[in-house]
């Protein structure tokens, strides 16, 4: 093999190695950015329990899942808003 053939083989191998490295880095970044699900949080069984009983037990809900003060504030804000009567275009 001549020099330019060896050079082409080496450059091709380097290109493939760089391509493989780039793919591995992209996959690693995607895995790191993918949100990790909390174990046991809102499973099918829990949804069935909510439908049947209407609530979950306190031990089933993670502490950081709900901010009850913020929920109460938003609910109060929602119900304190005034609502315009709908316009009757058909009259």
C-alpha positions as CSV (number, residue, x, y, z in Angstrom):
1,X,0.0,0.0,0.0
2,X,1.2,3.4,-0.8
3,X,1.4,6.4,1.6
4,X,-1.9,8.1,0.5
5,X,-3.8,4.8,0.9
6,X,-2.4,4.4,4.4
7,X,-3.3,8.0,5.1
8,X,-6.9,7.4,3.8
9,X,-7.3,4.4,6.1
10,X,-6.0,6.2,9.1
11,X,-8.2,9.2,8.5
12,X,-11.2,7.0,7.9
13,X,-10.6,5.2,11.2
14,X,-10.2,8.6,13.0
15,X,-13.4,9.9,11.5
16,X,-15.3,6.8,12.6
17,X,-13.8,7.1,16.1
18,X,-14.8,10.7,16.3
19,X,-18.3,9.9,15.1
20,X,-18.6,7.1,17.7
21,X,-17.4,9.5,20.4
22,X,-19.9,12.1,19.4
23,X,-22.8,9.6,19.5
24,X,-21.7,8.4,23.0
25,X,-21.6,12.0,24.2
26,X,-25.1,12.8,22.8
27,X,-26.5,9.6,24.4
28,X,-24.9,10.4,27.8
29,X,-26.3,14.0,27.7
30,X,-29.8,12.7,26.8
31,X,-29.7,10.3,29.7
32,X,-28.6,13.0,32.1
33,X,-31.3,15.4,30.9
34,X,-34.1,12.8,31.0
35,X,-36.2,13.4,34.1
36,X,-36.0,10.5,36.5
37,X,-39.4,9.3,37.7
38,X,-40.0,9.1,41.4
39,X,-40.4,5.5,42.4
40,X,-43.9,4.8,43.5
41,X,-45.3,8.1,42.5
42,X,-48.7,8.0,40.9
43,X,-48.9,4.4,39.7
44,X,-51.9,2.8,38.1
45,X,-52.9,1.3,41.5
46,X,-52.8,4.8,43.1
47,X,-55.0,6.2,40.3
48,X,-57.5,3.4,41.0
49,X,-57.4,4.2,44.7
50,X,-58.1,7.9,43.9
51,X,-61.1,6.9,41.8
52,X,-62.5,4.5,44.4
53,X,-61.6,6.2,47.6
54,X,-61.1,9.8,46.5
55,X,-57.7,10.3,48.1
56,X,-54.3,8.8,48.8
57,X,-52.8,8.1,52.2
58,X,-50.2,10.6,53.4
59,X,-47.5,7.9,53.3
60,X,-48.0,7.5,49.6
61,X,-47.5,11.2,48.7
62,X,-43.9,12.5,48.7
63,X,-43.5,15.7,50.8
64,X,-42.3,17.8,47.9
65,X,-45.1,16.7,45.6
66,X,-47.7,19.2,46.8
67,X,-47.4,22.7,48.2
68,X,-50.7,23.0,50.1
69,X,-50.3,26.7,50.8
70,X,-49.7,27.5,47.1
71,X,-52.6,25.4,46.1
72,X,-54.9,27.1,48.6
73,X,-53.7,30.5,47.5
74,X,-54.3,29.7,43.8
75,X,-57.7,28.3,44.6
76,X,-58.6,31.5,46.6
77,X,-57.4,33.6,43.7
78,X,-59.4,31.6,41.2
79,X,-62.7,31.9,43.1
80,X,-62.2,35.6,43.9
81,X,-62.0,36.6,40.3
82,X,-65.1,38.2,38.8
83,X,-66.5,36.7,35.7
84,X,-68.1,38.6,32.8
85,X,-71.4,37.4,31.7
86,X,-71.3,35.7,28.3
87,X,-72.3,37.8,25.3
88,X,-75.3,36.5,23.5
89,X,-74.6,36.9,19.9
90,X,-77.6,34.9,18.9
91,X,-80.1,37.5,20.4
